[in-house]
Amino acid sequence: MACTVSFSRRTYMFCTKCGKDNAEDAVYCQKCGSMLEAEEETHVATREKDLESEDEIRIFSITPTTKFVKVGYGLAVLAAFLLAAVLSLFPQIPILVAVIVGLSLLLIPAYFHLKQKLVSYSLTDTRIEIDSGLVARTTQNVPLRRIQDVTVTSTIFQRMLGFGDLVIDNASEDGAKVILKNIDSPRKYADTVLRQMRRLDR
């Protein structure tokens, strides 16, 4: 059974000249002044977007929780001791081999630990950024003005350990959802995203 909390927001109008997000009832673009319903010649300096990205304020940067990884390490150590003890009962199996086989179980939580560390979620004053990968690094950006819904979901296991997923409903053409997986205190970060979205509405 999963626990779900949903937050919604209104839609926006995008200027075809400069790409600025405007309120759906706006007539003129707040950034370049172009009419949103009629085409006009507009000259926009290309450096404006660069300066805008340079002035971005990073509100938080987090990685997925390692709580379940720590639980995995504990279980792997326990299983390693048990396996080594069982194998030691067979005289034909050297003690060193039994220990190595037991310790190899630690590779399982170590893999998930590394996998978690290769993902990071960041919130700036204008967008959510998701970085993943080691050698081939992938960055996904979701503008806050395109977010229509923020949902917090958590399974029973996640609720027991105090973490969950943050589901972002993106108003893109494909209607894809972006999931920030296994976040500690997900409601706190959902509230932070919503507060920043409200600031952009002003």
C-alpha positions in Angstrom: 0.0 0.0 0.0 1.4 3.4 -1.0 0.7 6.8 0.6 0.1 9.6 -1.9 -0.1 13.4 -1.4 -0.8 15.6 -4.5 -0.3 19.3 -5.1 -1.5 21.0 -8.3 -1.0 24.4 -10.0 -2.3 26.3 -13.0 -1.0 26.3 -16.6 1.1 28.9 -18.4 1.4 30.5 -21.8 4.8 30.4 -23.5 6.1 33.3 -25.6 7.2 32.0 -29.1 9.7 34.8 -29.4 11.8 34.4 -26.3 10.4 31.3 -24.6 9.3 33.2 -21.4 6.5 31.5 -19.4 3.6 33.9 -18.8 0.3 33.6 -17.0 -2.4 32.0 -19.2 -4.4 35.3 -19.3 -1.5 37.5 -20.2 -1.7 39.5 -23.4 1.9 40.7 -23.5 5.1 38.7 -22.7 6.6 39.8 -19.4 10.1 39.5 -20.7 10.2 40.8 -24.2 6.9 42.6 -24.5 5.6 40.7 -27.5 1.9 40.1 -28.0 1.2 36.5 -27.1 -1.6 36.2 -29.6 -0.1 38.0 -32.6 3.3 37.8 -34.2 5.5 40.9 -33.9 9.1 41.5 -34.8 11.1 41.3 -31.5 14.8 41.4 -31.0 16.0 39.6 -27.9 19.6 39.7 -26.9 21.1 36.2 -26.8 23.1 36.9 -23.7 19.9 37.4 -21.6 19.3 33.7 -21.1 23.0 33.2 -20.3 23.0 35.9 -17.7 19.7 34.5 -16.3 21.3 31.0 -15.8 24.4 32.6 -14.3 22.2 34.4 -11.7 20.3 31.3 -10.7 20.2 30.6 -7.0 20.6 27.0 -5.9 18.0 26.3 -3.2 19.0 22.7 -2.4 21.0 19.8 -3.8 20.4 16.3 -2.5 21.1 12.7 -3.4 18.9 9.6 -2.8 18.9 8.3 0.7 21.3 5.5 1.7 19.1 4.3 4.6 18.1 1.0 2.9 21.7 0.6 1.7 22.9 0.7 5.3 20.3 -1.9 6.1 21.6 -4.0 3.2 25.2 -3.7 4.5 24.0 -5.0 7.9 22.2 -7.9 6.4 25.1 -8.7 4.1 27.6 -8.8 7.0 25.3 -11.1 9.0 24.8 -13.4 6.0 28.6 -13.3 5.4 29.3 -14.6 8.9 26.6 -17.3 8.6 27.9 -18.4 5.2 31.5 -18.5 6.4 30.5 -20.5 9.5 28.5 -23.0 7.4 31.3 -23.4 4.8 33.9 -23.9 7.6 32.0 -27.1 8.6 33.3 -28.7 5.4 37.0 -29.7 5.9 37.6 -29.8 2.2 36.9 -26.1 1.9 39.8 -23.8 3.1 38.8 -21.2 5.7 40.2 -18.4 3.5 37.8 -19.4 0.7 34.9 -19.5 3.1 35.7 -16.0 4.3 36.2 -14.6 0.7 32.8 -16.1 -0.4 31.1 -14.6 2.7 32.6 -11.2 2.1 31.6 -11.3 -1.5 28.0 -10.7 -0.3 29.0 -7.2 0.6 29.3 -6.4 -3.2 25.5 -6.4 -3.4 24.8 -3.4 -1.1 28.1 -1.8 -2.4 26.6 -1.8 -5.9 23.4 -0.1 -4.8 25.4 2.4 -2.7 27.5 3.5 -5.7 24.3 3.7 -7.8 22.7 6.0 -5.3 25.8 8.3 -5.2 25.8 8.7 -9.0 22.4 10.6 -8.8 21.7 14.1 -7.5 18.7 16.3 -7.5 18.9 20.1 -7.4 16.4 22.9 -7.1 17.2 26.4 -8.3 14.9 29.4 -8.3 13.8 28.5 -11.9 14.2 24.8 -12.4 14.7 21.3 -11.1 17.9 19.6 -12.3 18.6 15.8 -12.2 22.1 14.6 -12.8 23.0 10.9 -13.2 25.7 8.7 -14.5 29.5 8.3 -13.9 31.4 8.3 -17.2 28.4 9.3 -19.4 26.8 12.1 -17.3 23.1 12.9 -18.1 21.4 16.1 -17.0 17.7 16.6 -17.1 16.2 20.1 -16.5 12.5 20.7 -15.6 11.5 24.4 -15.6 9.4 25.2 -12.5 6.8 27.0 -14.7 6.1 23.8 -16.6 5.3 21.8 -13.5 1.6 21.1 -13.1 1.6 18.7 -10.2 3.8 17.6 -7.3 3.0 14.3 -5.7 4.7 12.5 -2.7 4.4 8.8 -2.7 5.8 6.2 -0.3 5.5 2.5 0.2 5.1 0.9 3.7 8.9 0.1 3.7 9.7 3.7 2.7 7.5 5.1 5.4 9.1 2.9 8.0 12.5 4.4 7.1 11.3 7.9 6.6 11.8 8.4 2.9 9.8 8.4 -0.3 9.5 9.5 -4.0 8.7 12.9 -5.4 6.7 12.7 -8.6 6.8 15.8 -10.8 4.1 16.1 -13.5 5.8 18.0 -16.3 3.7 20.0 -18.8 5.8 18.8 -21.7 4.4 17.6 -25.0 4.9 14.0 -24.1 3.3 14.5 -20.7 6.2 12.6 -19.0 6.5 12.4 -15.3 9.8 13.0 -13.6 10.5 11.0 -10.4 12.9 12.0 -7.7 13.4 8.6 -6.1 14.1 7.6 -2.5 14.4 11.1 -0.9 14.7 11.7 2.8 11.8 13.8 4.2 10.1 14.1 0.8 7.2 16.3 2.0 9.7 18.9 3.2 11.3 19.1 -0.3 7.8 19.0 -2.0 6.9 22.1 0.1 10.1 23.8 -0.9 9.4 23.2 -4.6 5.8 24.5 -4.2 7.0 27.7 -2.3 9.4 28.4 -5.1 6.7 27.8 -7.7 4.5 30.3 -5.9 7.3 32.9 -5.9 7.5 32.6 -9.7 3.7 33.2 -9.9 4.0 36.7 -8.3 
